[in-house]
């Protein structure tokens, strides 16, 4: 009896979730496979003739391959900013956990403030202009790295607590200086949490729209999200190409998810049990 | 006897002195420096500067002090103050819906259910998709005339609303899409919270004859409180400063009916009113801290009491 009930709920849940969560994705795929005129009808239907490959090559060729350039830009942005974020945040989280000092409450306060306070947009542009980094990729990279620091520091601090201090002491007795100790002993041991952070933050930075919009505006050196946003107004009559672009942009996070499912889940739920 | 104690005490004193010395050498404070410099330049300085610039008429090249005029303008012009109200509505609606639906889904997905793994990944996947992509997709799906949703509703003889194009539904429609996209995180956090509850509690309750609803009310609900706190805090922080989904779907329209503070900031920035835009930023800062600080203290205190 109970078994049958659970089967019924299960099947109902699968059906409802298929409609609510899968239909939008199937719609993206189907629209991306249609020709321009049938895509503009916005119907949820199979394409009369499949134009998937044609649409793909047309999107990639649009405006001398702006999509490809955007992918290169987004990749550079993501890789460099996440790398900076991880190393700097690991140093802070490590020190915060290991050393008892009067500085700690201050640092903790700033970390929490960085998590809660919304960044002040125009003053940031003012600062970037002052140091000549406005509308440049290095500027955007540093901004993205800074905005991600707080979250990473919290995860690192929690994880460093699980590494026994005896390891540090042994390394010091063996003559390791602070840099050797951190980079050769501690950092390799942080691998699990580093993978989590890299995956979560890479998806965040890759999908970020607001910061590139403010700090790296323009059409030429845009990121993928900005290109997609600009396409929305440029391709009003070409929904097939617009949705092909959405599909392309969805692939990297999807690949991340397939390979790092467990780490993403760990990163997103950290703090859920302890609060 | 007393001599040995003294020697030992002296030895201990020396050890503590030595550890604090080696502590300083092993864990040098300059490890804070690189992150601190970035934080200072790109976060702290702009945040503090925003208080000053919000009191000025500002063109990036020169500033003119005008006192609280930007703030007065913000709250007296309906197209600006509407953003203030909408931010609160949007933040609380999305976060409330994520708490209720996330908990319900998590309870469902931690029970013995067919297709559990499939359901978990399906619910989570929208979290990873580009917000702009989601916005464009739902603009198409919810098109008032040709959209899939209204076509289906029409087949059942229901006339669907205008969704993004109707001033009375635009904001709530965006909120609903936001919930669709972010529900996966809330559900995951709740699943982690529920899994951490010891099974013995449920067994004991069953022995005492508690039904499913009673078990949920008196075991699950109070014991997932830390997860609830995390979900509320995360979704409020995200919801109150939400910008990209609104910008990709309605752009604050129709008119300014779905504007929030973050979209007002962008519009004023585009129009060149940098001082006004920065005042919006300070207001957003005050709203977020005024809500988050007492709320997180309250949520954490409850936890300690238990």
Interface residues (C-beta under 8 A of the other chain):
Chain A: X6 X7 X9 X10 X11 X13 X14 X17 X18 X20 X21 X22 X23 X24 X25 X27 X28 X31 X41 X42 X43 X44 X84 X88 X89 X91 X92 X94 X95 X98 X99 X100 X101 X103 X107 X110 X114 X115 X116 X117 X118 X119 X120 X121 X122 X123 X124 X125 X126 X127 X129 X131 X142 X143 X145 X146 X147 X149 X153 X168 X172 X178 X181 X182 X203 X207 X209 X210 X213 X214 X224 X225 X228 X229 X232 X239 X242 X243 X246 X249 X250 X253 X254 X256 X257 X261 X264 X265 X268 X269 X271 X272 X273 X274 X275
Chain B: X22 X23 X24 X25 X26 X27 X28 X29 X31 X32 X34 X35 X38 X39 X41 X42 X43 X44 X45 X46 X47 X49 X50 X53 X58 X60 X108 X111 X112 X113 X114 X115 X116 X118 X119 X121 X122 X123 X124 X125 X126 X127 X128 X129 X130 X131 X132 X133 X134 X136 X137 X138 X140 X141 X143 X146 X147 X148 X151 X180 X185 X188 X189 X190 X191 X192 X193 X196 X225 X226 X227 X229 X230 X237 X240 X241 X243 X244 X247 X248 X262 X265 X266 X269 X274 X277 X278 X281 X282 X284 X285 X288 X289 X292 X293 X299 X300 X303
